[in-house]
Amino acid sequence: MRRKVAAGVFDHWQKAAELGHEWLDVGVATAPADREAAEHILTRIYTRHRRARPRFAWVESPQQGLALAAGIPSHEDLQRGLRHSGRPPLAADIAARWSSMMARLDEGAAHPDLDPPRPARKRDKPWPVLPPAQALDYGVPLRLVLRQTIRDALRTVLMDSIALRVRAALGPTAQTPICWYGQQDAYWIAHYDTLRRLGLAHYSPPQAAGLDAWATLARSTGWWWPGEQVCVMVDRPAHIDPVRRPEDEDALPAVVYRDGWSPQ
């Protein structure tokens, strides 16, 4: 039986589902990168971190890019570097600002429709995992439904099925130079963009500008490695099929880059 749900909550979900499909299309796009747009945003990011405009080195696959990313710290490097003084590498500065932005975006999502009062008898029990409409009927908060069906679902497709598979093919994750995933970052961008476009979150102008910058990168490029003088840019793949099944022997691999390289 449908519980009492705030007016408009089901409408929020229907609109959110449309936006989720929109961002999925971004995450699996195979058109050539919009190099001008990507370089413009990344030049602004470099300037914000008091670096000069880098030289942009465009490659056709992460495998090609890895050789050019030498000198960019890995996760292990950053962990060791925390114990030393001196100016942090650019990758560390970008990661720190990104983390701070995420925290501020979370704080901006405070609309009452996101978190309806929970019945007292349910406070100590986890919410069930149900299809969206059934979950809302049951009383599951819209915030959780959106996270599960937008952010988590897109992460499964874009990160688990694509980005992490590619990264594993490049070598041990902790030792691989830190990069960002461009279009495959769409999973978290979609989450905050959906909240904003539905009127469920309000961000300050700097926060909104930061989210817009990352959204532009997702819409315009593949992976990127930020070096101090050189930013290594990977064009989007030529083919993406994140739901390819192992038994589909005659099908192309799930991801094929423009130079023909694939992690499979």
BAFI-3210 file (N, C-alpha, C; in Angstrom, 3 decimals, decimal comma, padded with zeros to 6 digits):
// residues 264
n [1|2|3|4|5|6|7|8|9|10|11|12|13|14|15|16|17|18|19|20|21|22|23|24|25|26|27|28|29|30|31|32|33|34|35|36|37|38|39|40|41|42|43|44|45|46|47|48|49|50|51|52|53|54|55|56|57|58|59|60|61|62|63|64|65|66|67|68|69|70|71|72|73|74|75|76|77|78|79|80|81|82|83|84|85|86|87|88|89|90|91|92|93|94|95|96|97|98|99|100|101|102|103|104|105|106|107|108|109|110|111|112|113|114|115|116|117|118|119|120|121|122|123|124|125|126|127|128|129|130|131|132|133|134|135|136|137|138|139|140|141|142|143|144|145|146|147|148|149|150|151|152|153|154|155|156|157|158|159|160|161|162|163|164|165|166|167|168|169|170|171|172|173|174|175|176|177|178|179|180|181|182|183|184|185|186|187|188|189|190|191|192|193|194|195|196|197|198|199|200|201|202|203|204|205|206|207|208|209|210|211|212|213|214|215|216|217|218|219|220|221|222|223|224|225|226|227|228|229|230|231|232|233|234|235|236|237|238|239|240|241|242|243|244|245|246|247|248|249|250|251|252|253|254|255|256|257|258|259|260|261|262|263|264]
n.u [000,847|000,507|002,375|002,110|003,366|005,373|004,013|004,805|007,102|007,158|007,058|009,515|011,167|010,566|011,460|014,122|014,943|014,950|017,044|019,106|019,375|020,216|022,771|023,960|024,220|026,196|028,317|028,873|029,500|030,895|031,836|034,377|036,597|035,805|038,081|038,766|036,927|037,555|040,259|040,006|038,600|040,400|042,644|041,683|041,453|044,141|045,081|043,663|044,965|047,375|049,141|050,763|049,264|049,104|050,987|049,081|048,798|047,498|046,199|045,288|044,452|044,298|046,505|048,459|048,649|049,705|052,506|053,265|052,556|054,443|056,024|053,852|052,234|051,423|048,795|050,153|052,460|051,394|050,496|052,908|054,031|052,586|053,946|055,972|057,410|056,847|055,764|052,737|052,154|050,471|048,352|047,643|046,705|044,458|042,896|042,382|040,885|038,728|037,616|036,817|034,909|032,959|032,035|030,845|028,843|027,264|026,292|024,644|022,373|019,561|016,820|013,480|011,954|013,738|014,287|012,022|010,153|011,027|009,297|008,941|009,285|010,909|013,396|015,706|016,209|017,537|016,740|014,776|015,944|014,502|012,641|012,451|009,790|008,343|009,954|009,634|006,892|006,973|008,176|010,845|013,465|013,646|016,196|017,872|016,838|017,443|020,232|020,814|019,707|020,574|023,288|024,694|023,912|024,867|027,541|028,142|027,888|029,620|032,031|032,684|032,317|033,740|035,828|037,381|038,101|039,684|041,703|042,838|044,054|046,223|048,048|049,115|046,763|047,353|049,863|049,738|049,847|047,956|044,780|041,987|038,648|037,156|034,521|033,582|033,440|030,922|029,087|029,071|028,795|026,302|024,650|024,758|024,087|021,519|020,120|020,308|019,002|016,447|015,652|016,231|018,528|020,675|023,299|026,155|027,420|030,286|030,401|028,516|029,737|032,044|030,949|029,803|032,103|033,325|031,292|031,380|033,879|033,278|031,477|033,067|035,511|037,744|039,768|042,125|045,383|046,861|049,741|052,551|053,599|052,663|049,582|048,064|045,872|043,192|041,507|038,004|036,674|036,385|034,453|031,983|030,538|029,149|027,577|028,252|028,271|030,141|029,744|029,270|030,945|031,520|031,203|032,415|035,021|034,194|035,140|036,775|039,471|040,502|042,858|042,705|043,315|042,358|041,223|040,670]
n.v [-001,198|002,238|004,645|007,756|010,167|012,971|015,598|015,606|014,021|011,600|012,658|013,928|011,676|010,527|012,504|012,499|009,989|010,367|012,203|010,631|008,802|010,577|011,286|008,799|008,438|010,329|009,134|006,855|007,755|007,901|009,650|011,716|013,493|016,734|018,792|021,483|022,485|020,856|021,516|024,212|024,214|022,770|024,397|026,518|025,174|024,586|027,233|028,044|026,608|027,862|027,339|027,443|027,500|024,252|022,106|020,338|016,971|014,886|011,621|008,347|006,252|004,994|003,337|004,372|006,852|006,331|006,054|008,680|009,827|009,601|010,551|011,834|011,623|008,546|006,891|005,705|007,283|009,763|009,137|008,633|011,130|012,757|012,828|014,548|017,831|020,796|021,911|020,521|018,072|018,857|017,052|016,234|018,637|019,101|016,877|017,393|019,775|018,868|016,974|018,673|020,207|018,243|017,750|020,210|020,254|018,134|019,245|021,153|019,857|019,806|019,682|019,257|017,206|015,210|013,736|012,328|012,098|009,314|006,350|005,502|002,799|001,844|002,889|001,605|-000,252|-001,260|000,281|-001,405|-002,785|-001,898|-001,736|001,568|002,913|001,231|001,430|004,120|004,068|002,459|004,082|004,667|007,020|009,686|010,656|008,420|006,661|008,028|008,031|005,287|004,557|006,350|007,486|005,153|003,173|004,192|004,259|001,537|000,824|002,633|002,842|000,301|-001,493|-000,369|001,827|000,889|-001,591|-000,935|000,467|-001,542|-003,042|-001,523|-001,755|-002,231|-000,676|001,101|001,934|003,172|006,189|008,947|009,685|011,322|010,532|011,670|011,324|009,082|009,905|010,733|009,458|010,423|013,131|013,224|012,687|015,014|016,982|016,207|016,552|019,329|020,240|019,365|021,019|020,277|020,783|023,433|025,301|027,293|030,068|029,594|026,814|025,807|026,599|025,059|022,452|022,662|022,895|020,372|018,880|019,757|018,732|015,995|015,791|016,290|014,895|012,037|010,129|011,895|012,936|014,987|016,608|018,609|020,345|019,183|018,043|015,079|013,824|011,723|010,556|009,904|006,518|004,383|002,514|001,349|-000,977|-001,640|-003,680|-006,037|-009,540|-012,376|-014,664|-013,700|-014,214|-013,386|-010,713|-007,299|-006,360|-004,998|-002,379|-000,434|001,382|004,264|003,675|001,017|-000,409|-002,455|-003,303|-006,016]
n.w [000,000|-000,791|000,922|002,746|000,807|000,115|-001,864|-005,259|-005,108|-006,548|-009,092|-009,103|-009,170|-011,690|-013,462|-012,715|-013,593|-016,361|-016,578|-015,660|-017,788|-019,704|-018,747|-018,793|-021,533|-022,003|-020,646|-022,165|-024,641|-027,937|-029,805|-031,317|-029,094|-027,749|-028,130|-027,834|-025,916|-023,683|-023,228|-022,622|-020,144|-018,543|-018,621|-017,096|-014,659|-014,116|-013,861|-011,606|-009,701|-009,648|-011,728|-014,901|-018,193|-019,469|-021,728|-023,972|-024,488|-026,678|-026,944|-028,216|-026,648|-023,236|-022,830|-024,568|-023,355|-020,840|-020,971|-021,394|-019,049|-017,130|-014,141|-013,053|-009,966|-008,246|-006,339|-004,219|-004,179|-003,357|-000,813|000,478|000,148|001,853|004,185|003,910|003,543|001,525|-001,772|-002,817|-005,436|-008,541|-009,092|-006,526|-005,443|-007,074|-006,427|-003,706|-003,799|-005,292|-003,504|-001,433|-002,804|-003,306|-000,714|-000,115|-002,061|-001,195|001,172|000,125|-000,676|000,680|000,642|001,839|000,634|000,122|002,398|004,043|007,160|009,173|010,094|013,541|014,267|012,326|012,539|013,380|011,478|008,340|005,185|002,742|-000,381|-003,264|-006,405|-007,856|-007,813|-006,096|-003,854|-003,091|-002,550|-000,313|001,473|001,449|001,617|-000,777|-001,301|-000,893|-002,806|-005,173|-005,019|-005,184|-007,665|-009,562|-009,089|-008,020|-009,850|-012,304|-011,691|-011,557|-014,259|-015,653|-014,210|-012,890|-015,046|-017,113|-016,660|-014,405|-015,316|-017,497|-016,167|-014,570|-016,528|-017,119|-015,111|-011,617|-009,548|-007,394|-008,056|-010,464|-012,343|-011,095|-012,368|-013,966|-015,068|-017,104|-019,295|-017,925|-015,349|-015,135|-013,511|-010,816|-011,267|-012,492|-010,318|-008,620|-010,462|-011,170|-008,727|-008,532|-010,890|-010,467|-008,490|-005,926|-004,630|-003,700|-004,764|-004,064|-006,050|-006,642|-006,141|-007,955|-010,332|-010,236|-010,409|-012,943|-014,497|-014,237|-015,347|-017,985|-018,742|-018,593|-020,673|-022,847|-023,116|-022,776|-020,542|-018,383|-017,453|-015,098|-015,403|-014,267|-016,241|-018,567|-019,740|-020,089|-022,426|-023,201|-025,984|-026,607|-026,442|-029,366|-029,428|-027,216|-025,110|-022,429|-021,401|-022,535|-022,889|-021,666|-023,232|-025,725|-028,150|-030,722|-030,726|-030,479|-028,112|-024,818|-024,576|-026,907|-028,031|-030,000|-031,268|-031,568|-029,297|-026,520|-023,247|-022,851]
ca.u [000,000|001,297|002,428|001,976|004,607|005,233|003,582|005,885|008,240|007,147|007,434|010,970|011,840|010,389|012,374|015,483|015,247|015,295|018,376|020,047|019,612|021,005|024,164|024,482|024,641|027,491|029,334|029,201|029,639|032,060|032,245|035,681|036,584|035,753|039,373|038,765|036,202|038,310|041,469|039,598|038,294|041,597|043,485|041,133|041,806|045,563|045,216|043,138|045,992|048,590|050,013|050,595|048,580|050,002|050,955|048,125|049,259|046,343|046,501|044,084|044,065|045,050|047,792|049,380|048,818|050,457|053,927|053,465|052,177|055,547|056,265|052,618|052,256|050,416|048,216|051,220|053,321|050,726|050,500|054,252|054,294|051,937|054,869|057,066|057,018|057,030|054,557|052,157|051,998|049,189|047,318|047,184|045,908|043,161|042,140|041,931|039,799|037,591|037,008|036,132|033,719|031,956|031,444|029,954|027,671|026,415|025,623|023,637|021,182|018,858|015,380|012,709|011,462|014,758|014,352|010,775|010,285|011,029|008,502|009,767|009,580|011,866|014,631|016,865|016,270|017,919|015,681|014,886|016,322|013,324|012,536|012,203|008,409|007,989|010,708|008,977|005,642|007,292|008,637|012,287|013,713|014,010|017,648|018,466|016,402|018,227|021,619|020,903|019,276|021,303|024,736|025,235|023,681|025,804|028,891|028,288|028,078|030,737|033,285|032,968|032,351|034,617|037,039|038,217|038,634|040,787|042,788|043,492|044,894|047,411|048,991|048,565|046,071|048,026|051,130|049,474|049,676|046,589|044,091|040,542|038,072|036,387|033,124|033,187|033,119|029,518|028,231|028,885|028,302|024,861|023,978|024,618|023,377|020,100|019,580|020,185|018,011|015,120|015,388|016,402|019,786|021,043|024,732|026,671|028,001|031,532|030,120|027,846|030,729|032,903|030,208|029,664|033,395|033,492|030,296|031,902|034,920|032,639|030,819|033,975|036,763|037,967|040,645|043,192|046,401|047,363|051,135|052,872|053,736|051,961|048,340|047,860|044,451|042,816|040,276|036,973|036,776|035,661|033,347|031,694|029,377|029,397|026,764|028,662|028,336|031,294|029,406|029,147|032,305|031,701|031,032|033,608|035,208|033,334|035,721|037,841|039,905|040,637|044,034|042,451|043,633|041,246|041,752|040,408]
ca.v [000,000|003,451|005,457|009,183|010,681|014,397|015,904|015,862|013,116|010,673|013,446|014,087|010,461|010,354|013,432|012,043|008,852|010,923|012,801|009,525|008,312|011,611|011,176|007,527|008,695|011,014|008,196|005,833|008,414|007,476|010,685|012,277|014,471|018,164|019,171|022,901|022,644|020,208|022,292|025,466|023,958|022,349|025,588|027,219|024,409|024,847|028,607|028,083|026,023|028,659|026,752|027,976|026,614|023,155|021,577|019,235|015,853|014,036|010,254|007,620|005,243|005,090|002,655|005,367|007,944|005,927|006,346|010,128|010,261|009,383|011,720|012,158|010,716|007,508|006,947|005,387|008,461|010,785|008,702|008,877|012,560|013,436|012,912|015,444|019,222|021,241|022,123|019,255|017,996|019,354|016,031|016,263|019,850|018,904|015,905|018,033|020,710|018,045|016,422|019,767|020,541|017,214|017,966|021,377|019,873|017,332|020,150|021,925|019,036|019,778|019,849|018,333|016,040|014,174|012,939|012,374|011,497|007,847|005,790|005,142|001,369|001,491|003,651|000,743|-001,249|-000,679|000,326|-002,482|-002,415|-002,173|-000,863|002,945|003,247|000,467|001,978|005,344|003,627|001,872|005,142|004,866|008,432|009,985|010,793|007,088|006,114|008,684|007,569|003,904|004,349|007,255|007,442|003,797|002,437|004,680|003,831|000,138|000,754|003,426|002,579|-001,129|-002,206|000,270|002,510|000,060|-002,660|-000,338|000,791|-002,792|-003,496|-000,670|-002,116|-002,120|000,605|001,994|002,392|003,838|007,633|009,393|010,309|011,470|009,659|012,364|010,939|008,077|010,607|011,145|008,833|011,311|014,409|013,055|012,741|016,399|017,728|015,852|017,242|020,761|020,494|019,102|021,984|019,618|021,245|024,805|025,450|028,649|030,273|028,845|025,382|025,539|026,741|023,880|021,322|022,876|022,619|018,923|018,381|020,030|017,744|014,707|015,845|016,652|014,158|010,803|010,247|012,901|012,917|016,358|016,819|019,994|021,093|018,488|017,366|013,992|013,735|010,536|010,702|008,940|005,248|004,240|001,568|001,009|-001,836|-002,080|-004,839|-007,189|-010,790|-013,202|-015,658|-013,053|-014,362|-012,708|-009,274|-006,544|-006,200|-003,968|-001,059|-000,413|002,759|004,689|003,050|-000,420|-001,055|-002,817|-003,953|-007,455]
ca.w [000,000|-000,877|002,126|002,484|000,240|-000,168|-003,228|-006,198|-004,978|-007,682|-010,257|-009,012|-009,606|-013,134|-014,127|-012,422|-014,469|-017,670|-016,480|-015,554|-019,146|-020,391|-018,314|-019,297|-022,909|-021,915|-020,186|-023,170|-025,937|-028,709|-030,752|-030,966|-028,008|-028,033|-027,554|-027,460|-024,651|-022,608|-022,939|-021,986|-018,735|-017,823|-018,448|-015,935|-013,462|-013,873|-013,369|-010,240|-008,840|-009,824|-012,736|-016,253|-019,133|-019,822|-023,090|-024,011|-025,306|-026,958|-027,366|-028,630|-025,661|-021,983|-022,958|-025,113|-022,405|-019,661|-021,170|-021,291|-017,701|-016,198|-013,306|-012,331|-008,816|-008,041|-004,991|-003,273|-004,085|-002,563|000,582|001,005|000,116|002,970|005,313|003,547|003,334|000,157|-002,557|-003,307|-006,891|-009,033|-008,936|-005,136|-005,274|-007,730|-005,627|-002,468|-004,124|-005,698|-002,297|-000,745|-003,586|-003,081|000,610|-000,203|-002,845|-000,310|002,111|-000,594|-000,933|001,966|000,396|002,687|-000,102|000,053|003,627|004,824|008,495|009,169|011,189|014,692|014,324|011,270|012,682|013,599|010,412|007,043|004,185|001,752|-001,747|-004,089|-007,578|-007,398|-007,456|-004,897|-002,724|-002,651|-001,930|000,984|002,354|001,358|001,279|-002,153|-001,366|-001,044|-004,097|-006,215|-004,940|-005,651|-009,045|-010,455|-008,867|-007,899|-011,094|-013,306|-011,298|-011,970|-015,708|-016,173|-013,505|-012,723|-016,318|-018,091|-016,196|-013,550|-016,164|-018,250|-015,224|-014,177|-017,642|-017,198|-014,058|-010,258|-009,398|-006,453|-008,634|-011,738|-012,154|-010,816|-013,498|-013,869|-016,077|-018,137|-019,466|-016,946|-014,104|-015,225|-012,490|-009,653|-011,771|-012,699|-009,015|-008,171|-011,491|-011,053|-007,555|-008,846|-011,942|-009,898|-007,431|-004,631|-004,057|-004,040|-004,625|-004,193|-007,390|-006,866|-006,198|-009,228|-011,394|-010,177|-010,952|-014,383|-015,132|-014,310|-016,300|-019,327|-019,015|-018,861|-021,980|-023,932|-023,234|-022,035|-019,379|-018,405|-016,406|-014,957|-015,037|-013,942|-017,491|-019,646|-019,379|-021,045|-022,711|-023,962|-026,761|-026,221|-027,170|-030,630|-029,208|-025,814|-024,867|-021,052|-021,014|-023,336|-022,126|-022,048|-024,259|-027,026|-028,659|-032,004|-030,540|-030,120|-026,667|-024,233|-024,826|-027,910|-028,236|-031,386|-031,855|-031,590|-028,020|-025,637|-022,035|-022,832]
c.u [000,879|001,214|002,193|003,326|004,374|004,872|004,798|007,037|008,305|007,488|008,942|011,663|011,733|011,325|013,821|015,874|015,630|016,699|019,444|020,380|020,463|022,485|024,770|024,977|025,987|028,591|029,752|029,343|030,930|032,454|033,625|035,557|036,435|037,004|039,400|038,091|036,991|039,540|041,130|039,347|039,557|042,595|043,007|041,486|043,281|045,768|044,758|044,161|047,369|049,629|049,725|049,817|049,542|050,062|050,026|048,620|048,095|046,802|045,190|043,660|044,826|046,403|048,837|049,673|049,704|051,940|054,225|053,179|053,271|055,835|055,028|052,477|051,144|049,790|049,278|052,145|052,698|050,698|051,862|054,529|053,655|052,873|056,029|056,525|057,252|055,712|054,012|052,117|050,596|048,078|046,761|046,324|044,514|042,296|041,591|040,774|038,543|036,866|036,240|034,854|032,611|031,258|030,467|028,694|026,718|025,635|024,504|022,358|020,424|017,350|014,598|012,162|012,476|014,727|013,066|010,985|010,189|010,187|009,399|010,167|010,606|013,237|015,857|017,023|016,697|016,730|015,851|015,325|015,196|013,408|012,070|010,777|007,976|008,708|010,052|007,638|005,891|007,726|010,131|012,545|014,128|015,524|018,315|018,090|017,224|019,676|021,747|020,672|019,913|022,807|025,282|025,067|024,645|027,235|029,134|028,602|029,387|032,064|033,596|033,147|033,345|035,911|037,941|038,817|039,829|041,979|043,543|044,419|046,180|048,456|048,346|047,992|046,837|049,298|050,955|049,288|048,208|045,999|042,645|039,933|037,211|034,946|032,671|033,056|031,650|028,661|028,011|028,392|026,786|024,091|023,715|023,880|021,881|019,457|019,358|019,060|016,590|014,757|015,530|017,713|020,044|022,520|025,118|027,251|029,339|031,311|029,464|028,832|031,669|032,216|030,060|030,969|033,610|032,494|030,763|033,002|034,304|032,024|031,800|035,194|036,712|038,886|041,623|044,089|046,970|048,821|051,408|052,992|052,947|050,709|048,053|046,359|044,175|041,504|039,254|037,135|036,002|034,435|033,215|030,439|029,523|028,601|027,116|028,798|029,521|030,992|029,263|030,512|032,543|031,563|032,377|033,783|034,377|033,840|036,841|038,188|040,242|041,884|043,888|042,741|042,370|041,832|041,525|041,500]
c.v [001,244|004,235|006,922|009,724|012,135|014,609|016,195|014,892|012,141|011,402|013,670|012,848|010,284|011,272|012,999|010,887|009,334|011,514|011,717|008,943|009,309|011,485|009,830|007,699|009,415|010,010|007,174|006,440|007,982|008,480|011,202|013,355|015,888|018,767|020,622|023,102|022,052|021,021|023,612|025,252|023,596|023,494|026,400|026,497|024,618|026,242|028,714|027,529|026,648|027,948|027,405|026,996|025,503|022,939|020,371|018,182|014,888|012,682|009,531|006,534|005,483|004,395|003,599|006,463|007,596|006,265|007,832|010,657|010,017|010,671|012,212|011,165|009,681|007,717|006,644|006,593|009,524|010,403|008,912|010,370|013,321|013,608|013,854|016,851|019,591|021,343|020,794|019,247|018,442|018,335|016,015|017,495|019,686|017,947|016,541|018,985|019,952|017,485|017,488|020,164|019,527|017,410|019,133|021,055|019,017|018,226|020,936|021,171|018,845|019,957|018,837|017,117|014,900|013,234|013,059|011,740|009,983|007,333|005,284|003,674|000,940|002,107|002,771|-000,314|-000,588|-000,673|-000,831|-001,942|-002,870|-001,362|000,523|003,238|002,507|001,015|003,242|005,040|003,165|002,932|005,356|006,323|008,610|010,117|009,446|006,468|006,719|008,199|006,158|003,799|005,309|007,065|006,015|003,010|002,884|004,291|002,383|000,033|001,413|003,128|001,082|-001,841|-001,627|000,765|001,612|-001,109|-002,149|-000,076|-000,468|-003,302|-002,698|-001,035|-001,985|-000,720|001,573|002,590|003,111|005,331|008,023|010,069|010,556|010,885|010,357|011,900|009,907|008,646|011,025|010,569|009,752|012,692|014,353|013,212|014,191|017,253|017,453|016,564|018,726|021,013|020,190|020,092|021,400|019,996|022,661|024,980|026,917|028,831|029,555|027,340|024,998|025,621|025,538|022,665|021,450|022,557|021,122|018,312|018,611|019,047|016,383|014,679|016,006|015,765|012,826|011,074|011,414|012,770|014,332|016,403|018,292|020,859|020,484|017,815|016,337|013,752|012,518|010,799|009,665|007,637|005,282|003,354|001,313|000,156|-002,415|-003,299|-006,062|-008,420|-011,640|-014,193|-015,035|-013,049|-013,579|-011,194|-008,607|-006,548|-005,037|-002,561|-001,206|001,051|003,018|004,127|001,536|-001,130|-001,325|-003,488|-005,449|-008,198]
c.w [000,000|000,417|001,742|002,027|-000,138|-001,635|-004,105|-006,135|-006,153|-008,984|-010,282|-009,572|-011,126|-013,919|-013,911|-013,336|-015,867|-017,658|-016,343|-016,922|-019,940|-020,029|-018,698|-020,732|-022,938|-021,595|-021,218|-024,566|-026,622|-029,793|-030,368|-029,893|-028,550|-027,387|-027,086|-026,108|-023,488|-022,234|-022,253|-020,486|-017,967|-017,674|-017,256|-014,639|-013,129|-013,298|-011,930|-009,252|-009,071|-010,682|-014,076|-017,107|-019,551|-021,329|-023,070|-025,000|-025,483|-027,487|-027,630|-027,660|-024,363|-022,044|-023,548|-024,088|-021,232|-019,797|-021,008|-019,893|-016,673|-015,433|-012,577|-011,186|-008,854|-006,667|-003,942|-003,078|-003,190|-001,096|001,217|001,117|001,249|004,150|005,034|003,344|001,875|-000,571|-003,057|-004,827|-007,290|-008,835|-007,518|-004,875|-005,884|-006,916|-004,356|-002,740|-004,539|-004,476|-001,527|-001,477|-003,351|-001,739|000,579|-001,011|-002,020|000,645|001,428|-000,875|000,376|001,810|001,237|001,948|-000,134|001,248|004,426|006,192|008,415|010,328|012,311|014,679|013,264|011,499|012,819|012,511|009,109|006,095|003,213|000,402|-002,670|-005,375|-007,146|-006,963|-006,197|-003,666|-002,196|-002,005|-000,492|001,988|002,349|000,948|-000,180|-002,303|-001,629|-002,389|-005,232|-006,199|-005,523|-007,153|-010,043|-010,237|-008,851|-009,197|-012,190|-012,960|-011,727|-013,452|-016,126|-015,498|-013,458|-014,055|-017,317|-017,452|-015,354|-014,319|-016,976|-017,332|-014,810|-015,271|-017,755|-016,148|-012,692|-010,005|-008,513|-007,034|-009,972|-011,502|-012,000|-012,049|-013,103|-015,140|-017,127|-018,179|-018,444|-015,530|-014,080|-014,112|-011,296|-010,089|-011,965|-011,396|-008,611|-009,191|-011,430|-009,872|-007,850|-009,837|-011,484|-008,797|-006,039|-003,955|-004,537|-003,732|-004,762|-005,595|-007,593|-006,960|-007,518|-010,386|-011,419|-010,764|-012,467|-015,115|-015,287|-015,296|-017,737|-019,692|-019,345|-020,254|-023,135|-024,089|-022,517|-020,853|-019,527|-017,184|-016,281|-014,480|-014,803|-015,198|-018,651|-019,091|-020,466|-021,197|-023,584|-024,688|-026,290|-027,008|-028,476|-030,469|-027,715|-025,775|-023,467|-020,630|-021,853|-022,440|-022,588|-023,162|-025,647|-027,724|-029,943|-031,892|-030,252|-028,607|-026,139|-024,534|-025,847|-028,170|-029,702|-032,064|-031,938|-030,288|-027,206|-024,398|-021,987|-023,588]
res [m|r|r|k|v|a|a|g|v|f|d|h|w|q|k|a|a|e|l|g|h|e|w|l|d|v|g|v|a|t|a|p|a|d|r|e|a|a|e|h|i|l|t|r|i|y|t|r|h|r|r|a|r|p|r|f|a|w|v|e|s|p|q|q|g|l|a|l|a|a|g|i|p|s|h|e|d|l|q|r|g|l|r|h|s|g|r|p|p|l|a|a|d|i|a|a|r|w|s|s|m|m|a|r|l|d|e|g|a|a|h|p|d|l|d|p|p|r|p|a|r|k|r|d|k|p|w|p|v|l|p|p|a|q|a|l|d|y|g|v|p|l|r|l|v|l|r|q|t|i|r|d|a|l|r|t|v|l|m|d|s|i|a|l|r|v|r|a|a|l|g|p|t|a|q|t|p|i|c|w|y|g|q|q|d|a|y|w|i|a|h|y|d|t|l|r|r|l|g|l|a|h|y|s|p|p|q|a|a|g|l|d|a|w|a|t|l|a|r|s|t|g|w|w|w|p|g|e|q|v|c|v|m|v|d|r|p|a|h|i|d|p|v|r|r|p|e|d|e|d|a|l|p|a|v|v|y|r|d|g|w|s|p|q]
***
